[in-house]
């Protein structure tokens, strides 16, 4: 009985680590999904596929601003890489170039600053904001996301 209890107690750190890794993976996938939804709203409006709605555009831009304030790089923890057997589109370069990855995420934060107000200024205002946001996304995806 003592041996079973000792084994269970010894396994707790591994379980906690597994939960932390799973939570981090789910959180970053959720982050990307929310970013994609809001970028899709703005892109649809810019292309004319979705009727321009100032309130919806402003909300999508504000959501992107809020998302950019989250510390996404902190979610790329040990145990969440494809090298760890995890299904992810994140390339291992994120872990080996974490400073550059963080710098590129800071570029998204910069691009997102003021996006809510900017895109609320009319359909013509969405394009320039999307160029900045898309450029920041692309800069990271080019180096750190599986094609």
N, C-alpha and C positions, 0 to 999 in steps of 0.2 A: 504494500500500500504506500509506504514511504517513497519507494522508487517511482511509482506512478505520479505521486504528488510532485516529486522533485523534477520529473520529466515535464510535467505540465507547467510548472513555474519556469523552468528553463526555456520553454517554448514561447512564453509570453512576449519577450522582446521581438522574436521573429514575427509573431502574429501582429504586434503593434506596427512593426516595419511594413509588413504586407498591407495592412490597412492604410497606413500613411501613403504608401506608393499607389495603391488603388484609388485613394481619395484624391491624390494629386493628379493622377491620370484623368479621372472623371472630371475634376475641376477644370483642367486645361482644355479638355474636349468641350465642356460646357461653355467655357469662355469663347472658344473659337466658333461654336455654333451661334452664340448670341451676337458675336461680332459679324458673322456672316449674314444673319437675318437682318440686322440693321444696315449693313452695307448693301444688301440686296434691295431693301426698301429705297435707299437713296439712288442706287444704280437704276432701278426700275423707273423712278421719277425722272432721272436725268435723260434716260432714253425715250421717255414718253410711253413706256409700257404700263406705267401706273400713273394715274392722274395726279398732278402735283397738288399736294395738300400741305400748306405751311405748318400746320400743327403736327402732322405726322412726320414731316421732314425734320422739324425742330426736335421732336421726341427721339427720332432715330439718331440724329447728330448728338443729342445730349446723352443718349445711351452709350454711344461710342466713346464720348468723353469720359463718362463714368467708368466704363470698362477699362479704358486706358490707364486709369488711376490704380487699378488692381495690379499687384506685383506678379505678373505672369511668369517672369524668369524664376521666381521662387518655387514654382510648381514643377520644375524640371529637376527633380530630386533623384538621388541614387536609387536604382531599382526600377526606373521607369523608361529606360532606353530600349530600343530594339535589340541592343546587345544583351539585355537582360531577359530577352524572350518575350517582351511586351509588344503587342500589336499597336503600332503607332506610326504616324507619318513623320514624326520628328526624327531628324537625322542625328547620329551620334556626335556630329560636330558641335551640337549645342553644348554638350558636356565638356568637350575639349576646348571650346572657344567661348566659354560662358561670359567673359567680359565683352566680347564683340556682340554676342547675342543680346546682352543687356543694353548695350549702346543702341542696337537696332530697335529694340523695344522702346527705348527712350525717344527714338525718332517717331514712333507711332504716337507716343504721348504728346509730342510737340505738334504733330499733324492734327491730332484730335482736339487740341486746345481751341475752344471757341467754335467748334464745328456745329453745335446746336444752333447758335445764333446765326452763323454764316448761312446755313442751308435754309433757314427760315425766311431768307430775303428774296425768295423767288426761284423758279425753276432754273434760271440762268446762273444762280449762285451755287447750285449743287455741283456742277462740273468741276470748278476749281477746287472745291473742298474734296471731292472724290479723287482728283488727281493727287493731291497731297496724301490723303489717306491710303490710296491704292499704291502709291510709290513707296510708302513706309511698309505696307504689307509685303510688297514685292521684294523689297530689299532683304527682308528677313526670310521669306519663302525661298528665294533664289539659293540661299546658302544653307538653310536649316530645315527645309521641308522636302519630303520625298516627292518627286515629280509625279 
